[in-house]
Amino acid sequence: MVEVVKDIVNKNIFIQRYKTVIILIAKAAIALGLLYYLINSVNLNEIISAIKNADIVLLSIAFALSILNIWFQFYKWKLTSNVILQENKNSRIWLSLFYGFSAGVFTPARTGEYIGRALAYKDKSLLAVTLATLLDKLFLLMMVAFIGSLSSILYLHYYYNITYYITIALFLTVFILFYLAMLMIFSAEFWDNFLFRKISKSKKFKWLFEKIKLFHLLDKKYAVKMIFVSFLLYTCFIIQFAFLAAAFSSHYDFLNYIWAGNLVMFAKTIIPPVSFGELGIREGASVYFIKQVGGTASTGFNASIFLFLINLLLPSLFGLILLLKRNND
């Protein structure tokens, strides 16, 4: 059946000619469809009421934290640009970051961000900027994977009643994997042991060794700074989510909202992105987990949408203005 479909697609001139446009329309349709479903599954009157009755002080704090959030992202990209791309001009680094926001906000997994960031670096190759961007994102991904995994284990324990033995075993597994990742980055001896020497010579696993060898080649001071700043950035995201959830619910259950925020970030990361800006996936996860910790669906939906608005959409619009100004100069 799959081969038949492929054959039809390959022979259809219209599909071949407009394949890119069709894919873009499909992505937009998926995003709009998911949002439409979520808005209809959440009472619209509740959403509007929540916005009108939101705690202005908490909303203001969340908005103020977006400035700190963007600065952390800038500092992370500055570290990577300095070390990997030998780019030290702050103005170009800022432009690169905001161009990335604009190009990435409406693409699945923000893939357009790689091209956007390269626009400000005319003297750098697209491949070099792409690899630097991947590295820049890698450290935040490590934070999401580590903290999100721990939060998910706790969720399974309390909501699905898995035994203490399984819970402890899962915790140990996560800590061991994280410890191994740290060894890959910071321990030279880790790469000189008998096992890794055998793997590096094996035809079957040599490709894997070459991939993870990237960790060994990283500058150690750079890695320490990136891990620390990525942790601060991740914490800022989660605190923003908690403040927004509290603002829309009028309940100051911050610990549960922080827990839900970790679960949302983890779910958004592991679910394959199929829509622009991951719209729908993030909102669906937010609605589900906020309801699980005792909140309402509208609280989860509004918290997620506003997090997207202040951390991604507004910076992307500012980046678009800078990009248009650049083209007019």
C-alpha positions in Angstrom: 0.0 0.0 0.0 2.8 2.4 0.9 4.6 1.7 -2.4 1.4 2.4 -4.3 1.0 5.7 -2.6 4.7 6.6 -3.3 4.2 5.6 -7.0 1.1 7.8 -7.3 3.0 10.8 -5.7 6.1 10.3 -7.9 4.0 10.1 -11.1 1.7 13.1 -10.3 3.3 16.1 -11.9 1.1 18.5 -9.9 2.2 17.0 -6.6 5.9 17.1 -7.6 5.7 20.7 -8.8 3.9 22.0 -5.8 5.1 19.6 -3.2 6.7 22.3 -1.0 3.5 24.4 -1.1 1.3 21.4 -0.3 3.5 20.5 2.7 3.3 24.1 4.0 -0.5 24.1 3.6 -0.7 20.8 5.3 1.4 22.0 8.2 -0.8 25.1 8.5 -4.0 23.0 8.4 -2.7 20.7 11.1 -1.8 23.7 13.3 -5.2 25.4 12.8 -7.0 22.1 13.1 -5.4 21.2 16.4 -6.0 24.7 17.8 -9.7 24.6 16.6 -10.1 21.3 18.3 -8.6 22.6 21.5 -10.6 25.8 21.5 -13.8 23.7 21.0 -12.8 21.2 23.7 -12.2 24.1 26.1 -15.1 26.4 26.9 -14.5 29.7 25.0 -16.4 31.7 27.6 -14.1 30.3 30.2 -11.1 31.3 28.2 -12.3 34.9 27.7 -13.4 35.1 31.4 -10.0 33.9 32.5 -8.2 36.6 30.5 -10.5 39.3 31.9 -10.2 38.1 35.4 -6.4 37.2 35.3 -4.2 38.5 38.0 -2.4 41.5 36.5 0.5 41.4 38.9 1.3 37.8 38.1 0.9 38.4 34.3 3.2 41.4 34.6 5.9 39.2 36.3 5.6 36.6 33.6 6.0 39.3 30.9 9.0 40.8 32.8 10.6 37.4 33.0 10.4 37.2 29.2 13.2 39.9 29.0 15.4 37.7 31.3 14.4 34.7 29.1 15.6 36.4 25.9 18.8 37.6 27.6 19.6 34.0 28.6 19.1 32.9 25.0 21.3 35.8 23.8 24.1 34.9 26.3 23.9 31.2 25.3 24.1 32.1 21.6 26.9 34.6 22.4 29.0 31.9 24.1 28.4 29.6 21.1 29.1 32.3 18.5 32.3 33.3 20.3 33.7 29.8 20.7 32.4 28.0 17.6 32.0 30.7 15.0 34.6 33.2 16.3 31.9 35.9 16.2 32.4 38.5 18.9 30.2 41.5 17.8 27.2 41.7 20.1 25.1 43.6 17.6 25.4 40.8 15.0 24.7 38.2 17.7 21.5 40.0 18.7 20.4 40.3 15.1 21.2 36.6 14.5 19.1 35.6 17.5 16.1 37.8 16.5 16.2 36.7 12.9 16.2 33.2 14.2 13.0 33.9 16.2 11.3 35.2 13.1 12.3 32.3 10.8 11.7 29.6 13.4 8.4 30.6 15.1 6.1 29.1 12.4 8.2 26.0 11.4 8.0 22.6 13.0 10.7 22.2 15.6 11.7 25.8 14.8 13.8 24.4 11.9 13.7 27.8 10.1 15.7 29.2 13.0 18.9 27.7 11.5 18.5 29.7 8.3 17.3 32.8 10.2 20.4 32.9 12.4 22.7 32.6 9.4 21.2 35.8 7.8 23.2 38.0 10.2 26.4 36.1 9.6 27.2 36.8 6.0 30.8 35.7 6.4 29.8 32.3 7.9 28.6 29.3 5.9 25.0 28.1 6.5 26.4 24.7 7.5 28.7 26.2 10.2 25.8 28.3 11.7 23.5 25.3 11.5 25.9 23.1 13.5 26.5 25.9 16.0 22.7 26.3 16.5 22.4 22.6 17.0 25.1 22.7 19.7 23.4 25.8 21.2 20.2 23.9 21.5 21.8 20.6 22.7 22.5 21.8 26.2 18.9 23.0 26.8 17.7 19.7 25.4 19.8 18.0 28.1 18.1 20.0 30.8 14.6 19.2 29.4 15.5 15.5 29.1 16.9 15.2 32.6 14.4 17.3 34.6 11.5 16.3 32.4 12.3 12.6 32.9 12.4 13.0 36.7 9.1 14.9 36.6 7.5 12.2 34.4 8.6 9.4 36.7 7.0 11.2 39.7 3.9 11.6 37.6 3.7 7.9 36.8 4.3 7.1 40.4 1.6 9.3 41.8 -1.0 9.0 39.1 -0.5 5.5 37.8 0.6 3.9 41.1 3.8 2.3 39.9 5.7 0.6 42.7 8.5 2.2 44.7 10.9 -0.3 43.3 10.1 0.6 39.7 10.2 4.3 40.6 13.6 4.1 42.2 15.0 2.0 39.3 13.8 4.6 36.8 15.3 7.4 38.9 18.6 5.6 39.0 18.5 5.0 35.2 18.0 8.7 34.5 20.8 9.7 36.9 23.2 7.2 35.5 22.5 8.4 31.9 23.0 12.0 32.9 26.2 11.1 34.7 27.4 9.3 31.6 26.6 12.4 29.5 28.7 14.5 32.0 31.6 12.1 31.7 31.4 12.3 27.9 31.9 16.1 28.2 34.3 16.4 31.1 36.3 13.2 31.5 39.2 12.5 29.1 39.8 9.1 30.8 36.2 8.1 29.9 37.2 8.0 26.2 40.4 6.1 26.8 38.9 3.0 28.4 38.9 -0.4 26.8 35.2 -0.3 25.8 35.5 2.9 23.8 38.7 1.8 22.1 36.9 -1.3 20.9 33.8 0.7 19.7 36.0 3.1 17.8 37.5 0.3 15.8 34.2 -1.6 15.2 32.7 -1.1 11.8 29.2 -1.6 13.2 29.4 1.1 15.9 32.1 3.4 14.5 29.4 5.8 13.2 27.9 6.1 16.7 31.3 6.7 18.2 32.0 9.5 15.7 28.6 11.2 16.6 29.1 11.2 20.4 32.8 12.1 20.1 31.6 15.7 19.7 31.2 15.8 23.5 34.9 15.0 24.0 36.0 17.8 21.7 34.0 20.5 23.4 35.8 23.2 25.3 35.3 22.4 29.0 34.8 26.0 30.2 32.3 26.6 27.4 30.4 23.4 28.3 30.2 24.4 32.0 28.9 27.9 31.1 26.4 26.5 28.7 25.0 23.9 31.1 24.6 26.6 33.8 23.0 29.2 31.5 20.7 26.5 30.0 19.6 25.5 33.5 18.8 29.1 34.2 16.9 29.5 30.9 14.9 26.3 31.5 14.1 27.5 35.1 12.9 30.8 33.7 10.6 29.0 31.2 9.0 26.9 34.0 8.6 29.8 36.4 6.9 31.9 33.7 4.5 29.0 33.0 3.7 28.7 36.7 3.1 32.4 37.1 0.8 32.4 34.0 -1.1 29.4 35.3 -1.6 31.0 38.7 -2.6 34.3 37.0 -5.4 32.6 35.0 -6.6 30.3 37.8 -6.4 32.7 40.8 -5.0 29.7 42.7 -1.4 30.0 43.9 -0.5 26.4 43.6 3.0 27.1 42.3 4.6 23.8 43.1 2.0 21.8 41.1 2.1 24.4 38.2 5.9 24.0 38.1 5.5 20.3 38.0 3.0 20.6 35.2 5.3 23.0 33.4 8.1 20.4 33.4 5.8 17.8 32.1 4.6 20.1 29.3 8.2 20.9 28.2 9.1 17.2 28.2 6.0 16.2 26.3 6.5 19.0 23.7 10.1 17.8 23.2 9.4 14.1 22.8 6.3 14.4 20.6 7.3 14.8 16.9 6.5 18.3 15.7 3.9 18.3 12.9 2.6 21.9 13.0 3.9 25.5 12.9 5.6 26.6 16.1 4.4 23.3 17.7 1.0 24.9 18.1 -1.6 22.5 19.3 0.9 20.0 20.8 2.0 22.4 23.5 -1.5 23.6 24.2 -2.8 20.0 24.4 -0.1 18.9 26.8 -0.7 22.0 28.9 -4.4 21.4 29.1 -3.9 17.8 30.0 -1.3 18.2 32.7 -2.9 21.3 34.3 -6.1 19.3 34.7 -4.2 16.5 36.2 -2.8 18.7 39.0 -6.3 20.1 39.8 -6.5 23.1 37.4 -9.0 23.8 34.7 -8.6 23.3 30.9 -8.9 27.0 30.2 -6.0 27.7 32.7 -3.7 25.3 30.9 -4.7 26.6 27.4 -4.3 30.3 28.4 -1.0 29.7 30.2 0.5 27.9 27.2 -0.8 30.4 24.6 0.5 33.4 26.6 3.9 31.6 27.1 4.1 31.3 23.3 3.0 34.9 22.8 5.6 36.5 25.1 8.6 34.2 24.5 8.2 33.5 20.8 5.6 35.5 18.9 6.5 39.0 20.2 10.3 38.5 19.8 9.7 37.0 16.3 7.7 40.2 15.3 10.5 42.4 16.6 12.9 40.2 14.6 10.8 40.7 11.5 10.9 44.5 11.9 14.7 44.3 12.1 14.8 42.0 9.1 12.6 44.4 7.0 14.7 47.4 8.1 17.8 45.5 7.0 16.4 44.8 3.6 15.4 48.5 3.2 18.9 49.8 4.1 
